[in-house]
């Protein structure tokens, strides 16, 4: 045994066995022969591949299995973690930059959080927390009367208008309200 502890196998084979990524023997066929049932491999042990492993699985299962195979290799696990961290950071940063502007800023931030959730448990918990609260908020709004929904929509529009006004004023130095008032007074 290695120094990691009793019963722990090292390497890719140990990770595959430990995480149950291995394909049962009755579903294996030799490389190059995908037409029939499993037969003895002409090239020896380890040359067998699963018989059409992705045909009967839906997309989510295929992605999960692919990620598990990548994680079975120590280098793949590190590369996946780095890729997910960088891609999520880029998307979250883009979303944060777009929050003050009208548009899907928060949606992009949540998308970046979803990318991080592929590899990081804290992001998955935060994403589930966000999803739960957004769904409960939407359910509460749907249960309200039409007047309350109109008021909530109006408050949302006023909030977006104030954010746009403050963003344009702070970044471009243009006071849209003053310009609008001047336009009304002169025309």
N, C-alpha and C positions, 0 to 999 in steps of 0.2 A: 504494500500500500504506500501511497505517497504521504507526505507530511500533512496533508489537508485533513486527514481524519479517517477513521475506519469506515469502510463501505463506500467511499467516494472514488469513483473512477475518473481517470484523467483523460484528456484529449477529446476529440470530436466523437469517437465511438461511445465514450462514457456519457457525454452530453446528449447524444442521440438516444441512447438507451434510457438515461435518466428522465428525459423529457418525453419519451415515447414518440419520437419522430420516425422511428424505423417502420418500414412497411412489412406486414406479415409475409412469411415465406410463400404462401399460396398465391399472393398477388405479385410476386416478382417474376420477371422474365429476363433472359440474357440480353445484353446490349445488342441492338441491331435487329432483334427478333421481337416485334410487337404484335405479331399476328395471332399467336396462339397462347396456350397455357404455359405456366412456368416449366422450364426444362433446365437441365444441367448447363451451367455456363461453360462455354468453350475456353474462356480465358482464365478461369479459376475463380477463387473466392473474392468477393467484393466487386465483381464486375456486373452484378445484377442491378437492374433499375426497376422502379415500380411500373406496373402496367397501367398506362393512362391515368396517372394519379389525379389529374385536375379535371377530368371529363365530367365526373358526377358531382363535383363540389361547386358551390356558388362562389361568387367573387370574394366575399368576406372570408370564407374558409380558405380560399387560395392565398389571399394576402396573409392571413394568420399563419398558414403553414410555411409560406415563403419567409416570413419574419422569424419563425421558429428555426428554420434551417440556417438562416443567417446568424442567429444568436447562438447556434450550436458551435460555431467556430469562434474562438477567442478574438481573432482579428476582425471577423465579421461583426461581432458584438460591439467592439469599440468603434469600428467604422460606421455602423448603423447609429450608434449613440451620437457620434460627432455630426453625422449628416442630419439627423433629426433635430439636434440642438441648433445647428446653423440655419437650417430651413425654417424652423419655427421662429427663431429670432428675427430673421428677415421679414417674415410675414407679420409677426407681432409689431415690429418697428414700423412697417408700412402702415398697419392699421392704426397705431398710435398717432402717426403723423397725419392721418386722414380724419381723426376724430373731430377736430374743430371744424372741418369742412362738412357741408351737407353731403351725405352719401353713406356708404356702408362701412364706416370706420370701425364701429364696435363689432360688426359681423366679421370683418377681416381679422380683428384681434382674437375673436373666438375661434376662427379658423386656424390661426397660428397656435392657439392653445390646443386645438384638436391634433395638430401635427406633433406638438410636444407630448400629448397624451399617449401617442404610440409607444413612447419609450420611458416616460417619466411618470411615476405614480402620483406625485404631487399635482402634476398638470391634469391627470385623469380625475383626481378628486375635485380639483377646482372647476373643471369642465362639468362634472356631474352636479356640483353645487350650483353653478350658473344655470345649467339646463333646468334643474328643479325649480329655481326661483323665477326664471323667465316663463316657464310653463304655468306656474301658479299665478303669476301676474296676469298672463294672458287669459287664464280661466276666470280670474276675478273680474277682469275688464269685460269679458263676454257676458258675464252674469249681471252686469249693471244695466241701468236703463239707457235709452238712447241719449237723453240729455247729459248724463254723466259721461258717456263715451265721447260726445261732442266737446264737452268741456276738457276732457283729458287730451283729445286730439288738438284742440286749440292751444292748450298749455304746451304741448309738445312742439307745435309750430312756432310759438313765441320763443320757446327755448332755443330752437334751431336758428331762428332769426337773430336772436341776441348773440349766439355763438358766432354766426357769420359776421355780424357787425363788429364784434370785438376782434375777431381774427383779422378782418380787413383793416381795421383801425390800427391794430398793433403791428401787423406785418407790413402793410403798405402805407400807413400814415394817412389814409383817406377816411374821413368821417362821412359815412353814407347818409346818416340822418341829416347832417348839416347841408350836404349837397342836395338831398331831396327837398328840404325846406327852402333852400335857395331857388331850386328849380320851380317849386310851386309858387313862390313869391314873384318870380320874374315872368312867368307865363300865364 
